[in-house]
C-alpha cells in the first residue's frame, strides 16, 4: 500500500462529511480504521492522511480506574458539564474483548444515554482486542478522526487499571485516575506504575454514607502523591473527592484541565508530549506489523504448533522455542 495509490471512490465525500462534523460519517470512518482487512487498511491510511492537517487542536483526556469506581457515570457528568461550557465532547470507551468472539463486552454507550443524546457529543465503544495497556490498537487514530470532526475534547476510557494499563497515557495529554472510596490495604491494589503517570486523581462516590470515606481516601492519596516524582515539573498532581451521582466537583475538573493545558503549554511540555505520542504510535505500528508478518510467515506456521505444544507440555523452554521460530523467520526473508 502506498499513499500514492488511487484514491478510493467515495473517500473524498467521506472526508468532506467528516470535516463538517457529521457524526454518521465519523462512525463510518472509525469502522474503517478499526477494520483488519488489508483493502480497508489502505483506504484508512488515505483517509487519515487527508484529515491529518485538521487534527491536533483538541485536548486528549485519558480516564482509567478499577472496576466499580464509577468511570462511566463520571465521564457522562464530565461530558455534559463540558458541553455546558461550549465544548464538543467525544468519548472513546475501550471495552475488554470477549475471548470467544473478540467483541466488546460492556458497551459503555448504553451507560451514557443522556450524554449520547446530545448533538455536541459522540460516544464510541471499541473492543480492546489483543491490545494490551488499556487501549485499543487504533485508539490514537480514532482520536485523530474525532478531532478532524470538530470535537475539541476527546476522552479515552481505559478498560481498567493495573500495572499494564498504561497505554492510554501514551495517546492522551492528561490522565485522570478515578478511584472509589477505600481504606488501608485496599489502597495497595492501585499499582504504583499507573499512579506515576496520572495528572489528576478523583475519588468518586463522595456522597451519602461514603462522603467521609471518600474524603479520607483523597487525603491519603494527596499525601502519597507528595512522595512520587511528578510526571511533569510544570504540574503538581491534584487529588479531589467528587460525586458523579450528585454532580458536585465535576465542573471543577474542567478548571483543572484548563490549568493543566496552560501550564504544560507554557513550559513546552504539551508539545513534547504530543511528539512523544507520535513516536510511540510509530513504534507500536512497527511492532504490530512485525508480529502480523511473523505469524503469517509459512516457515513460522510450519513449526509454531509443535513448538507451542512443547512449551505448554514443559518439554521446551519459551526462550528456546522463540529463538527457533525467529531463526526460521529470518532465514526465510
C-alpha positions in Angstrom: 0.0 0.0 0.0 1.2 3.5 -0.8 -0.4 6.8 -0.2 0.2 7.4 -3.9 -2.3 4.7 -4.7 -5.5 5.9 -6.5 -8.0 7.4 -4.0 -10.9 5.0 -3.3 -14.3 6.1 -4.7 -16.3 7.7 -2.1 -13.4 8.7 0.1 -13.5 12.5 -0.7 -17.2 12.5 0.2 -16.4 10.8 3.5 -13.6 13.2 4.3 -15.9 16.2 3.5 -18.7 14.9 5.7 -16.3 14.1 8.5 -14.8 17.6 8.4 -18.3 19.1 8.6 -18.9 17.2 11.8 -21.3 14.6 10.5 -21.5 12.0 13.3 -22.6 9.2 11.0 -19.5 9.9 8.8 -17.4 9.8 11.9 -18.8 6.4 12.8 -18.1 5.1 9.3 -14.6 6.4 9.4 -13.9 4.8 12.8 -15.3 1.5 11.5 -12.9 1.8 8.5 -9.8 2.4 10.6 -10.7 -0.4 13.0 -11.1 -2.9 10.2 -8.4 -5.6 9.8 -9.0 -6.1 6.1 -6.0 -5.1 4.0 -8.0 -3.2 1.5 -9.8 -1.3 4.3 -6.4 -0.6 5.9 -5.1 1.0 2.7 -8.3 3.2 2.5 -7.9 4.1 6.2 -4.4 5.3 5.6 -5.5 7.6 2.8 -8.4 8.9 5.0 -6.0 9.7 7.9 -3.6 11.4 5.6 -6.4 13.6 4.2 -7.6 14.7 7.6 -4.3 15.0 9.4 -3.9 18.8 8.9 -7.2 19.2 10.8 -6.1 17.4 13.9 -4.1 18.2 17.0 -6.2 21.1 18.4 -8.3 19.1 20.9 -7.4 18.2 24.5 -7.0 14.4 24.8 -8.0 13.1 28.2 -7.4 9.6 29.4 -9.6 8.1 32.1 -8.7 5.0 34.0 -9.5 3.3 37.3 -10.6 0.0 38.8 -13.9 -1.7 38.1 -16.7 -0.2 40.3 -15.1 3.3 40.6 -17.9 4.8 38.5 -15.9 5.8 35.5 -18.7 5.8 33.0 -21.0 7.8 35.3 -18.3 10.3 35.9 -17.5 10.6 32.2 -21.1 11.3 31.4 -21.4 14.0 34.0 -18.0 15.4 33.0 -19.0 15.4 29.3 -22.3 17.2 30.0 -20.5 19.8 32.1 -18.1 20.3 29.2 -20.9 20.7 26.7 -22.5 23.3 29.0 -19.2 25.2 28.7 -19.4 25.1 24.9 -17.2 22.1 24.3 -17.9 19.3 21.8 -17.0 16.1 23.5 -16.1 12.7 22.0 -15.8 9.6 24.2 -13.9 6.5 23.1 -14.7 3.8 25.5 -12.3 0.9 25.2 -14.0 -2.3 26.5 -12.4 -5.6 27.3 -12.7 -8.1 24.4 -14.6 -11.3 24.6 -12.3 -14.2 24.5 -14.7 -16.1 22.2 -16.0 -13.5 19.7 -13.5 -10.7 20.2 -16.2 -8.1 20.5 -16.6 -5.5 23.3 -18.3 -6.8 26.4 -19.5 -3.8 28.3 -20.9 -1.4 25.7 -20.4 1.7 27.7 -22.6 3.7 25.3 -25.6 2.2 27.0 -24.5 3.7 30.3 -24.1 7.2 29.0 -27.5 7.6 27.4 -28.0 11.2 28.4 -24.6 12.3 27.0 -25.3 10.2 23.9 -28.4 12.2 23.1 -26.5 15.5 22.9 -25.7 16.7 19.4 -22.4 18.0 20.8 -21.3 14.6 21.9 -20.2 11.4 20.3 -19.7 8.0 22.0 -17.9 5.1 20.5 -17.3 1.8 22.4 -14.4 -0.3 20.9 -13.0 -3.7 21.8 -9.5 -3.8 23.1 -9.0 -6.9 21.1 -5.5 -8.3 21.5 -4.0 -5.0 22.5 -2.6 -4.5 26.0 -2.3 -1.5 28.2 -5.9 -0.4 28.4 -6.3 1.0 24.9 -7.3 -0.5 21.5 -4.7 -0.7 18.8 -6.4 2.0 16.7 -7.3 4.3 19.6 -4.9 7.0 18.6 -6.2 7.0 15.0 -9.7 7.2 16.5 -8.7 10.3 18.4 -7.4 12.0 15.3 -10.7 11.3 13.4 -12.7 12.8 16.3 -10.5 15.9 16.2 -11.0 16.2 12.4 -14.7 16.0 13.0 -14.5 19.1 15.2 -14.6 17.7 18.7 -12.3 19.8 20.9 -12.3 17.4 23.9 -11.6 13.7 23.3 -12.0 11.3 26.3 -10.4 7.9 26.1 -11.8 5.5 28.8 -9.4 2.7 29.6 -10.6 -0.9 30.1 -9.3 -0.8 33.7 -6.3 -0.2 35.9 -3.2 -2.1 36.8 0.5 -2.4 36.1 -0.1 -2.9 32.4 -3.0 -0.4 32.0 -0.7 2.4 30.9 -1.0 2.6 27.1 -3.8 5.1 27.4 -1.2 7.5 28.8 0.7 7.3 25.5 -2.2 8.6 23.4 -3.6 11.3 25.7 -2.4 14.7 27.1 -3.8 14.3 30.6 -4.5 11.2 32.5 -7.3 11.0 35.1 -7.4 8.2 37.7 -10.8 7.5 39.1 -11.0 5.7 42.4 -13.7 4.5 44.8 -13.6 5.3 48.5 -11.1 2.8 50.0 -9.1 2.3 53.2 -6.0 0.6 54.4 -4.7 -2.3 52.3 -7.3 -1.5 49.5 -5.1 1.4 48.5 -2.3 -1.0 47.6 -4.5 -2.5 44.8 -3.7 0.5 42.7 -0.3 -0.1 41.2 2.5 2.4 41.5 3.1 2.3 37.8 -0.2 3.9 36.9 -0.1 6.4 39.8 3.3 7.7 38.5 1.6 8.5 35.2 -1.6 10.3 36.3 -2.1 14.0 36.3 -5.3 14.2 38.3 -6.7 11.8 40.9 -10.5 11.7 41.5 -12.1 9.8 44.4 -15.6 9.2 43.2 -18.8 8.3 45.1 -18.3 11.1 47.7 -22.0 11.0 48.5 -24.4 9.5 51.1 -22.6 7.4 53.7 -19.4 7.3 51.7 -18.6 11.1 52.0 -16.2 10.7 54.9 -14.5 7.6 53.4 -14.0 9.5 50.1 -12.5 12.5 51.9 -10.1 10.2 53.9 -9.1 8.4 50.7 -8.5 11.7 48.9 -6.3 12.9 51.8 -4.4 9.6 51.8 -3.7 9.9 48.1 -2.7 13.5 48.4 -0.1 12.6 51.0 1.1 9.6 48.9 1.4 11.7 45.7 3.9 14.0 47.5 6.3 11.1 47.7 6.1 10.3 44.0 8.1 12.3 41.4 5.6 14.2 39.3 5.2 13.3 35.6 5.8 16.9 34.7 7.8 19.6 36.6 5.2 22.1 35.4 2.3 20.4 37.2 1.5 19.2 40.7 -1.0 16.3 40.7 -4.3 17.4 42.2 -6.4 15.0 44.3 -10.0 15.7 44.9 -13.2 13.9 46.1 -16.1 14.2 43.7 -19.6 12.8 43.3 -20.7 11.8 39.8 -24.0 10.7 41.2 -24.8 14.1 42.6 -22.7 16.1 40.2 -20.6 18.1 42.6 -17.0 18.6 42.0 -17.4 17.7 38.3 -17.3 21.2 36.9 -14.0 21.9 38.7 -12.4 19.1 36.7 -12.7 21.3 33.6 -10.9 24.0 35.5 -8.1 21.5 36.3 -8.0 20.6 32.6 -7.6 24.3 31.6 -5.0 24.9 34.2 -3.1 21.8 33.2 -3.1 22.7 29.5 -2.0 26.3 30.2 0.9 25.1 32.5 2.0 22.4 30.1 1.9 24.8 27.1 3.8 27.5 28.8 6.6 25.0 29.8 6.8 23.4 26.4 5.7 20.0 27.9 2.5 19.9 25.9 4.3 19.9 22.6 6.9 17.5 23.8 4.2 15.0 25.0 2.5 15.3 21.6 5.7 14.5 19.8 6.3 11.5 22.1 2.7 10.3 21.4 3.5 10.3 17.6 6.8 8.5 18.2 5.2 5.9 20.4 2.5 5.3 17.8 5.2 4.8 15.1 6.8 2.0 17.1 3.5 0.5 18.1 2.7 0.2 14.4 6.1 -1.3 13.7 5.7 -3.9 16.5 2.2 -4.8 15.5 3.1 -5.1 11.8 6.1 -7.3 12.6 4.0 -9.7 14.7 1.5 -10.0 11.9 4.2 -10.7 9.4 5.8 -13.2 11.8 2.6 -15.2 12.4 1.7 -15.2 8.6 5.2 -16.5 7.5 4.9 -20.1 6.2 8.2 -21.1 7.8 6.9 -20.0 11.2 3.4 -21.6 10.7 5.1 -24.9 9.9 6.8 -25.0 13.3 4.6 -23.0 15.6 2.0 -25.6 16.6 4.7 -28.2 17.6 6.8 -25.6 19.5 3.8 -24.2 21.3 2.8 -27.7 22.3 6.3 -28.3 23.6 6.3 -25.1 25.7 2.9 -25.9 27.1 3.9 -29.5 27.8 7.1 -28.5 29.5 9.5 -30.1 27.1 10.8 -26.9 25.6 11.5 -23.5 27.1 9.8 -20.4 25.8 13.2 -18.9 25.1 14.4 -21.8 23.0 11.1 -22.0 21.1 11.2 -18.3 20.4 14.8 -18.4 19.1 14.0 -21.3 16.8 10.9 -19.5 15.4 12.8 -16.2 14.9 15.7 -18.1 13.2 13.2 -19.7 10.8 11.5 -16.4 10.1 14.7 -14.5 9.3 16.1 -17.4 7.2 13.0 -17.2 5.0 13.5 -13.5 4.3 
